[in-house]
Amino acid sequence: MIPDHISLIDTGAAVARQLQRLLAERELLAGGPARAAQFWTSADPDHFRNILPILWNTAGVVRSFEG
């Protein structure tokens, strides 16, 4: 899908570690159990609800910025 001369670099894990470090430094890390994820979209929420189980491996609350 991607030509051999192009490198794809996924920075997600590094960004997550940096964010965790910064939040811990500022004592802003949330305590207790994780809450359920909520998703916001500026597109059609019904469309996003339909593809969310594919992207997130589970259904979830989807809200619109418009409403």
TIZAFI-286541 format. One record per atom (N, C-alpha, C, O): chain; x, y, z; residue number from 1. Coordinates in Angstrom, 2 decimals. Example, Ala and Ser with C-alpha at 12.3 -4.5 7.8 and 13.67 -1.06 7.14 Angstrom:
REM residues 2
{kette=A	xx=13.19	yy=-5.69	zz=7.80	nr=1} $
{kette=A	xx=12.30	yy=-4.50	zz=7.80	nr=1} $
{kette=A	xx=13.20	yy=-3.30	zz=7.80	nr=1} $
{kette=A	xx=14.24	yy=-3.32	zz=8.46	nr=1} $
{kette=A	xx=12.85	yy=-2.25	zz=7.08	nr=2} $
{kette=A	xx=13.67	yy=-1.06	zz=7.14	nr=2} $
{kette=A	xx=12.90	yy=0.03	zz=7.87	nr=2} $
{kette=A	xx=13.41	yy=1.14	zz=8.04	nr=2} $
//
This chain:
REM residues 67
{kette=A	xx=0.82	yy=-1.19	zz=0.00	nr=1} $
{kette=A	xx=0.00	yy=0.00	zz=0.00	nr=1} $
{kette=A	xx=0.88	yy=1.26	zz=0.00	nr=1} $
{kette=A	xx=0.56	yy=2.24	zz=-0.67	nr=1} $
{kette=A	xx=1.96	yy=1.23	zz=0.75	nr=2} $
{kette=A	xx=2.89	yy=2.38	zz=0.80	nr=2} $
{kette=A	xx=4.17	yy=1.98	zz=0.07	nr=2} $
{kette=A	xx=4.70	yy=0.89	zz=0.32	nr=2} $
{kette=A	xx=4.67	yy=2.82	zz=-0.80	nr=3} $
{kette=A	xx=5.92	yy=2.48	zz=-1.51	nr=3} $
{kette=A	xx=7.07	yy=2.24	zz=-0.53	nr=3} $
{kette=A	xx=7.09	yy=2.80	zz=0.57	nr=3} $
{kette=A	xx=8.03	yy=1.42	zz=-0.93	nr=4} $
{kette=A	xx=9.17	yy=1.06	zz=-0.08	nr=4} $
{kette=A	xx=10.01	yy=2.26	zz=0.36	nr=4} $
{kette=A	xx=10.64	yy=2.22	zz=1.41	nr=4} $
{kette=A	xx=10.02	yy=3.31	zz=-0.43	nr=5} $
{kette=A	xx=10.87	yy=4.47	zz=-0.11	nr=5} $
{kette=A	xx=10.21	yy=5.41	zz=0.92	nr=5} $
{kette=A	xx=10.79	yy=6.44	zz=1.28	nr=5} $
{kette=A	xx=9.02	yy=5.07	zz=1.38	nr=6} $
{kette=A	xx=8.32	yy=5.88	zz=2.38	nr=6} $
{kette=A	xx=8.28	yy=5.12	zz=3.70	nr=6} $
{kette=A	xx=7.90	yy=3.95	zz=3.73	nr=6} $
{kette=A	xx=8.66	yy=5.78	zz=4.78	nr=7} $
{kette=A	xx=8.61	yy=5.19	zz=6.12	nr=7} $
{kette=A	xx=7.43	yy=5.77	zz=6.88	nr=7} $
{kette=A	xx=7.24	yy=6.98	zz=6.92	nr=7} $
{kette=A	xx=6.65	yy=4.91	zz=7.47	nr=8} $
{kette=A	xx=5.53	yy=5.33	zz=8.30	nr=8} $
{kette=A	xx=5.97	yy=5.26	zz=9.75	nr=8} $
{kette=A	xx=6.39	yy=4.21	zz=10.22	nr=8} $
{kette=A	xx=5.88	yy=6.38	zz=10.45	nr=9} $
{kette=A	xx=6.32	yy=6.45	zz=11.84	nr=9} $
{kette=A	xx=5.10	yy=6.70	zz=12.72	nr=9} $
{kette=A	xx=4.42	yy=7.72	zz=12.59	nr=9} $
{kette=A	xx=4.84	yy=5.76	zz=13.62	nr=10} $
{kette=A	xx=3.70	yy=5.88	zz=14.54	nr=10} $
{kette=A	xx=4.22	yy=6.47	zz=15.84	nr=10} $
{kette=A	xx=4.97	yy=5.81	zz=16.57	nr=10} $
{kette=A	xx=3.82	yy=7.70	zz=16.14	nr=11} $
{kette=A	xx=4.31	yy=8.38	zz=17.35	nr=11} $
{kette=A	xx=3.32	yy=8.29	zz=18.50	nr=11} $
{kette=A	xx=3.55	yy=8.89	zz=19.56	nr=11} $
{kette=A	xx=2.23	yy=7.56	zz=18.33	nr=12} $
{kette=A	xx=1.17	yy=7.50	zz=19.34	nr=12} $
{kette=A	xx=1.67	yy=7.10	zz=20.72	nr=12} $
{kette=A	xx=1.35	yy=7.76	zz=21.71	nr=12} $
{kette=A	xx=2.46	yy=6.01	zz=20.82	nr=13} $
{kette=A	xx=2.93	yy=5.54	zz=22.12	nr=13} $
{kette=A	xx=3.85	yy=6.56	zz=22.78	nr=13} $
{kette=A	xx=3.76	yy=6.79	zz=23.99	nr=13} $
{kette=A	xx=4.74	yy=7.18	zz=22.01	nr=14} $
{kette=A	xx=5.66	yy=8.17	zz=22.56	nr=14} $
{kette=A	xx=4.90	yy=9.40	zz=23.06	nr=14} $
{kette=A	xx=5.22	yy=9.95	zz=24.11	nr=14} $
{kette=A	xx=3.90	yy=9.83	zz=22.32	nr=15} $
{kette=A	xx=3.09	yy=10.98	zz=22.72	nr=15} $
{kette=A	xx=2.33	yy=10.66	zz=24.00	nr=15} $
{kette=A	xx=2.23	yy=11.50	zz=24.90	nr=15} $
{kette=A	xx=1.78	yy=9.44	zz=24.09	nr=16} $
{kette=A	xx=1.05	yy=9.04	zz=25.30	nr=16} $
{kette=A	xx=1.96	yy=9.02	zz=26.52	nr=16} $
{kette=A	xx=1.56	yy=9.46	zz=27.60	nr=16} $
{kette=A	xx=3.19	yy=8.51	zz=26.36	nr=17} $
{kette=A	xx=4.14	yy=8.50	zz=27.49	nr=17} $
{kette=A	xx=4.50	yy=9.92	zz=27.92	nr=17} $
{kette=A	xx=4.58	yy=10.20	zz=29.12	nr=17} $
{kette=A	xx=4.72	yy=10.80	zz=26.97	nr=18} $
{kette=A	xx=5.06	yy=12.19	zz=27.29	nr=18} $
{kette=A	xx=3.90	yy=12.87	zz=28.00	nr=18} $
{kette=A	xx=4.11	yy=13.59	zz=28.98	nr=18} $
{kette=A	xx=2.69	yy=12.65	zz=27.53	nr=19} $
{kette=A	xx=1.51	yy=13.24	zz=28.17	nr=19} $
{kette=A	xx=1.38	yy=12.73	zz=29.60	nr=19} $
{kette=A	xx=1.10	yy=13.51	zz=30.51	nr=19} $
{kette=A	xx=1.58	yy=11.44	zz=29.81	nr=20} $
{kette=A	xx=1.50	yy=10.88	zz=31.16	nr=20} $
{kette=A	xx=2.55	yy=11.51	zz=32.06	nr=20} $
{kette=A	xx=2.27	yy=11.85	zz=33.21	nr=20} $
{kette=A	xx=3.76	yy=11.67	zz=31.55	nr=21} $
{kette=A	xx=4.83	yy=12.29	zz=32.34	nr=21} $
{kette=A	xx=4.48	yy=13.71	zz=32.72	nr=21} $
{kette=A	xx=4.67	yy=14.11	zz=33.87	nr=21} $
{kette=A	xx=3.98	yy=14.49	zz=31.75	nr=22} $
{kette=A	xx=3.63	yy=15.89	zz=32.03	nr=22} $
{kette=A	xx=2.46	yy=16.00	zz=33.02	nr=22} $
{kette=A	xx=2.49	yy=16.84	zz=33.92	nr=22} $
{kette=A	xx=1.46	yy=15.16	zz=32.86	nr=23} $
{kette=A	xx=0.33	yy=15.19	zz=33.80	nr=23} $
{kette=A	xx=0.77	yy=14.79	zz=35.20	nr=23} $
{kette=A	xx=0.32	yy=15.38	zz=36.18	nr=23} $
{kette=A	xx=1.66	yy=13.81	zz=35.31	nr=24} $
{kette=A	xx=2.16	yy=13.39	zz=36.62	nr=24} $
{kette=A	xx=2.97	yy=14.51	zz=37.27	nr=24} $
{kette=A	xx=2.84	yy=14.77	zz=38.46	nr=24} $
{kette=A	xx=3.82	yy=15.16	zz=36.47	nr=25} $
{kette=A	xx=4.62	yy=16.29	zz=36.96	nr=25} $
{kette=A	xx=3.75	yy=17.37	zz=37.58	nr=25} $
{kette=A	xx=4.12	yy=17.97	zz=38.59	nr=25} $
{kette=A	xx=2.62	yy=17.62	zz=36.99	nr=26} $
{kette=A	xx=1.72	yy=18.69	zz=37.42	nr=26} $
{kette=A	xx=0.62	yy=18.19	zz=38.35	nr=26} $
{kette=A	xx=-0.32	yy=18.91	zz=38.68	nr=26} $
{kette=A	xx=0.76	yy=16.92	zz=38.78	nr=27} $
{kette=A	xx=-0.21	yy=16.27	zz=39.67	nr=27} $
{kette=A	xx=-1.64	yy=16.37	zz=39.10	nr=27} $
{kette=A	xx=-2.58	yy=16.67	zz=39.83	nr=27} $
{kette=A	xx=-1.77	yy=16.10	zz=37.80	nr=28} $
{kette=A	xx=-3.07	yy=16.17	zz=37.14	nr=28} $
{kette=A	xx=-3.57	yy=14.80	zz=36.67	nr=28} $
{kette=A	xx=-4.60	yy=14.72	zz=36.00	nr=28} $
{kette=A	xx=-2.85	yy=13.73	zz=37.03	nr=29} $
{kette=A	xx=-3.31	yy=12.41	zz=36.64	nr=29} $
{kette=A	xx=-4.58	yy=12.07	zz=37.42	nr=29} $
{kette=A	xx=-4.67	yy=12.32	zz=38.63	nr=29} $
{kette=A	xx=-5.55	yy=11.51	zz=36.74	nr=30} $
{kette=A	xx=-6.80	yy=11.10	zz=37.39	nr=30} $
{kette=A	xx=-6.54	yy=9.88	zz=38.26	nr=30} $
{kette=A	xx=-5.75	yy=9.00	zz=37.91	nr=30} $
{kette=A	xx=-7.22	yy=9.83	zz=39.39	nr=31} $
{kette=A	xx=-7.13	yy=8.67	zz=40.26	nr=31} $
{kette=A	xx=-8.36	yy=7.81	zz=40.10	nr=31} $
{kette=A	xx=-9.37	yy=8.24	zz=39.54	nr=31} $
{kette=A	xx=-8.29	yy=6.60	zz=40.59	nr=32} $
{kette=A	xx=-9.43	yy=5.70	zz=40.54	nr=32} $
{kette=A	xx=-9.54	yy=4.97	zz=39.23	nr=32} $
{kette=A	xx=-8.67	yy=5.09	zz=38.36	nr=32} $
{kette=A	xx=-10.61	yy=4.22	zz=39.09	nr=33} $
{kette=A	xx=-10.77	yy=3.43	zz=37.86	nr=33} $
{kette=A	xx=-11.06	yy=4.31	zz=36.65	nr=33} $
{kette=A	xx=-11.60	yy=5.41	zz=36.77	nr=33} $
{kette=A	xx=-10.69	yy=3.80	zz=35.49	nr=34} $
{kette=A	xx=-10.94	yy=4.54	zz=34.25	nr=34} $
{kette=A	xx=-12.44	yy=4.61	zz=33.97	nr=34} $
{kette=A	xx=-13.17	yy=3.65	zz=34.23	nr=34} $
{kette=A	xx=-12.88	yy=5.71	zz=33.46	nr=35} $
{kette=A	xx=-14.28	yy=5.87	zz=33.07	nr=35} $
{kette=A	xx=-14.45	yy=5.43	zz=31.63	nr=35} $
{kette=A	xx=-13.48	yy=5.32	zz=30.88	nr=35} $
{kette=A	xx=-15.69	yy=5.18	zz=31.25	nr=36} $
{kette=A	xx=-15.99	yy=4.78	zz=29.88	nr=36} $
{kette=A	xx=-15.60	yy=5.91	zz=28.92	nr=36} $
{kette=A	xx=-15.78	yy=7.09	zz=29.23	nr=36} $
{kette=A	xx=-15.09	yy=5.53	zz=27.77	nr=37} $
{kette=A	xx=-14.70	yy=6.51	zz=26.76	nr=37} $
{kette=A	xx=-15.95	yy=7.14	zz=26.14	nr=37} $
{kette=A	xx=-16.97	yy=6.47	zz=25.95	nr=37} $
{kette=A	xx=-15.86	yy=8.41	zz=25.83	nr=38} $
{kette=A	xx=-16.90	yy=9.12	zz=25.10	nr=38} $
{kette=A	xx=-16.25	yy=9.72	zz=23.86	nr=38} $
{kette=A	xx=-15.11	yy=10.17	zz=23.90	nr=38} $
{kette=A	xx=-16.99	yy=9.72	zz=22.78	nr=39} $
{kette=A	xx=-16.45	yy=10.19	zz=21.50	nr=39} $
{kette=A	xx=-17.28	yy=11.35	zz=20.99	nr=39} $
{kette=A	xx=-18.51	yy=11.36	zz=21.11	nr=39} $
{kette=A	xx=-16.61	yy=12.33	zz=20.42	nr=40} $
{kette=A	xx=-17.26	yy=13.51	zz=19.85	nr=40} $
{kette=A	xx=-16.90	yy=13.59	zz=18.38	nr=40} $
{kette=A	xx=-15.77	yy=13.28	zz=17.99	nr=40} $
{kette=A	xx=-17.84	yy=14.02	zz=17.56	nr=41} $
{kette=A	xx=-17.58	yy=14.15	zz=16.14	nr=41} $
{kette=A	xx=-18.28	yy=15.38	zz=15.57	nr=41} $
{kette=A	xx=-19.35	yy=15.77	zz=16.05	nr=41} $
{kette=A	xx=-17.68	yy=15.97	zz=14.57	nr=42} $
{kette=A	xx=-18.33	yy=17.07	zz=13.86	nr=42} $
{kette=A	xx=-19.05	yy=16.52	zz=12.63	nr=42} $
{kette=A	xx=-19.74	yy=17.26	zz=11.93	nr=42} $
{kette=A	xx=-18.89	yy=15.24	zz=12.37	nr=43} $
{kette=A	xx=-19.56	yy=14.58	zz=11.23	nr=43} $
{kette=A	xx=-20.87	yy=13.95	zz=11.74	nr=43} $
{kette=A	xx=-21.37	yy=14.30	zz=12.80	nr=43} $
{kette=A	xx=-21.39	yy=13.02	zz=10.98	nr=44} $
{kette=A	xx=-22.64	yy=12.34	zz=11.31	nr=44} $
{kette=A	xx=-22.40	yy=11.34	zz=12.45	nr=44} $
{kette=A	xx=-21.68	yy=10.36	zz=12.26	nr=44} $
{kette=A	xx=-22.99	yy=11.58	zz=13.63	nr=45} $
{kette=A	xx=-22.77	yy=10.68	zz=14.77	nr=45} $
{kette=A	xx=-23.22	yy=9.24	zz=14.50	nr=45} $
{kette=A	xx=-22.60	yy=8.29	zz=14.98	nr=45} $
{kette=A	xx=-24.30	yy=9.06	zz=13.74	nr=46} $
{kette=A	xx=-24.77	yy=7.71	zz=13.44	nr=46} $
{kette=A	xx=-23.74	yy=6.94	zz=12.61	nr=46} $
{kette=A	xx=-23.52	yy=5.75	zz=12.84	nr=46} $
{kette=A	xx=-23.12	yy=7.61	zz=11.67	nr=47} $
{kette=A	xx=-22.08	yy=6.96	zz=10.87	nr=47} $
{kette=A	xx=-20.91	yy=6.56	zz=11.77	nr=47} $
{kette=A	xx=-20.40	yy=5.45	zz=11.66	nr=47} $
{kette=A	xx=-20.51	yy=7.45	zz=12.65	nr=48} $
{kette=A	xx=-19.39	yy=7.14	zz=13.55	nr=48} $
{kette=A	xx=-19.75	yy=5.99	zz=14.48	nr=48} $
{kette=A	xx=-18.91	yy=5.13	zz=14.75	nr=48} $
{kette=A	xx=-20.99	yy=5.97	zz=14.98	nr=49} $
{kette=A	xx=-21.45	yy=4.86	zz=15.83	nr=49} $
{kette=A	xx=-21.33	yy=3.53	zz=15.11	nr=49} $
{kette=A	xx=-21.00	yy=2.51	zz=15.72	nr=49} $
{kette=A	xx=-21.60	yy=3.53	zz=13.81	nr=50} $
{kette=A	xx=-21.53	yy=2.30	zz=13.02	nr=50} $
{kette=A	xx=-20.11	yy=1.79	zz=12.85	nr=50} $
{kette=A	xx=-19.88	yy=0.58	zz=12.82	nr=50} $
{kette=A	xx=-19.15	yy=2.70	zz=12.72	nr=51} $
{kette=A	xx=-17.78	yy=2.25	zz=12.51	nr=51} $
{kette=A	xx=-16.97	yy=2.15	zz=13.81	nr=51} $
{kette=A	xx=-15.88	yy=1.58	zz=13.81	nr=51} $
{kette=A	xx=-17.48	yy=2.70	zz=14.89	nr=52} $
{kette=A	xx=-16.75	yy=2.70	zz=16.16	nr=52} $
{kette=A	xx=-16.36	yy=1.30	zz=16.62	nr=52} $
{kette=A	xx=-15.22	yy=1.12	zz=17.05	nr=52} $
{kette=A	xx=-17.23	yy=0.30	zz=16.55	nr=53} $
{kette=A	xx=-16.81	yy=-1.04	zz=16.98	nr=53} $
{kette=A	xx=-15.63	yy=-1.59	zz=16.18	nr=53} $
{kette=A	xx=-14.85	yy=-2.40	zz=16.69	nr=53} $
{kette=A	xx=-15.48	yy=-1.16	zz=14.95	nr=54} $
{kette=A	xx=-14.35	yy=-1.60	zz=14.13	nr=54} $
{kette=A	xx=-13.07	yy=-0.88	zz=14.58	nr=54} $
{kette=A	xx=-12.01	yy=-1.50	zz=14.69	nr=54} $
{kette=A	xx=-13.18	yy=0.42	zz=14.85	nr=55} $
{kette=A	xx=-12.01	yy=1.22	zz=15.23	nr=55} $
{kette=A	xx=-11.59	yy=1.01	zz=16.68	nr=55} $
{kette=A	xx=-10.40	yy=0.97	zz=16.99	nr=55} $
{kette=A	xx=-12.56	yy=0.88	zz=17.58	nr=56} $
{kette=A	xx=-12.32	yy=0.89	zz=19.02	nr=56} $
{kette=A	xx=-12.50	yy=-0.49	zz=19.63	nr=56} $
{kette=A	xx=-12.19	yy=-0.69	zz=20.81	nr=56} $
{kette=A	xx=-13.01	yy=-1.43	zz=18.86	nr=57} $
{kette=A	xx=-13.28	yy=-2.79	zz=19.30	nr=57} $
{kette=A	xx=-14.43	yy=-2.89	zz=20.29	nr=57} $
{kette=A	xx=-14.59	yy=-3.91	zz=20.95	nr=57} $
{kette=A	xx=-15.23	yy=-1.85	zz=20.40	nr=58} $
{kette=A	xx=-16.42	yy=-1.86	zz=21.24	nr=58} $
{kette=A	xx=-17.29	yy=-0.67	zz=20.85	nr=58} $
{kette=A	xx=-16.82	yy=0.29	zz=20.24	nr=58} $
{kette=A	xx=-18.55	yy=-0.75	zz=21.20	nr=59} $
{kette=A	xx=-19.44	yy=0.39	zz=20.96	nr=59} $
{kette=A	xx=-19.16	yy=1.45	zz=22.03	nr=59} $
{kette=A	xx=-18.48	yy=1.17	zz=23.02	nr=59} $
{kette=A	xx=-19.68	yy=2.64	zz=21.84	nr=60} $
{kette=A	xx=-19.46	yy=3.69	zz=22.83	nr=60} $
{kette=A	xx=-20.42	yy=4.85	zz=22.62	nr=60} $
{kette=A	xx=-21.18	yy=4.89	zz=21.65	nr=60} $
{kette=A	xx=-20.37	yy=5.78	zz=23.55	nr=61} $
{kette=A	xx=-21.20	yy=6.97	zz=23.48	nr=61} $
{kette=A	xx=-20.59	yy=7.92	zz=22.44	nr=61} $
{kette=A	xx=-19.41	yy=8.26	zz=22.52	nr=61} $
{kette=A	xx=-21.40	yy=8.33	zz=21.47	nr=62} $
{kette=A	xx=-20.93	yy=9.25	zz=20.43	nr=62} $
{kette=A	xx=-21.84	yy=10.48	zz=20.47	nr=62} $
{kette=A	xx=-23.07	yy=10.37	zz=20.41	nr=62} $
{kette=A	xx=-21.21	yy=11.62	zz=20.56	nr=63} $
{kette=A	xx=-21.97	yy=12.88	zz=20.60	nr=63} $
{kette=A	xx=-21.51	yy=13.79	zz=19.46	nr=63} $
{kette=A	xx=-20.41	yy=13.64	zz=18.92	nr=63} $
{kette=A	xx=-22.37	yy=14.71	zz=19.12	nr=64} $
{kette=A	xx=-22.08	yy=15.63	zz=18.04	nr=64} $
{kette=A	xx=-21.69	yy=16.99	zz=18.60	nr=64} $
{kette=A	xx=-22.28	yy=17.45	zz=19.57	nr=64} $
{kette=A	xx=-20.71	yy=17.63	zz=17.98	nr=65} $
{kette=A	xx=-20.37	yy=19.00	zz=18.35	nr=65} $
{kette=A	xx=-21.49	yy=19.95	zz=17.97	nr=65} $
{kette=A	xx=-21.63	yy=21.02	zz=18.56	nr=65} $
{kette=A	xx=-22.29	yy=19.57	zz=16.99	nr=66} $
{kette=A	xx=-23.35	yy=20.43	zz=16.46	nr=66} $
{kette=A	xx=-24.53	yy=20.54	zz=17.41	nr=66} $
{kette=A	xx=-25.18	yy=21.59	zz=17.45	nr=66} $
{kette=A	xx=-24.83	yy=19.51	zz=18.15	nr=67} $
{kette=A	xx=-26.06	yy=19.51	zz=18.94	nr=67} $
{kette=A	xx=-25.79	yy=19.47	zz=20.37	nr=67} $
{kette=A	xx=-26.73	yy=19.47	zz=21.17	nr=67} $
//
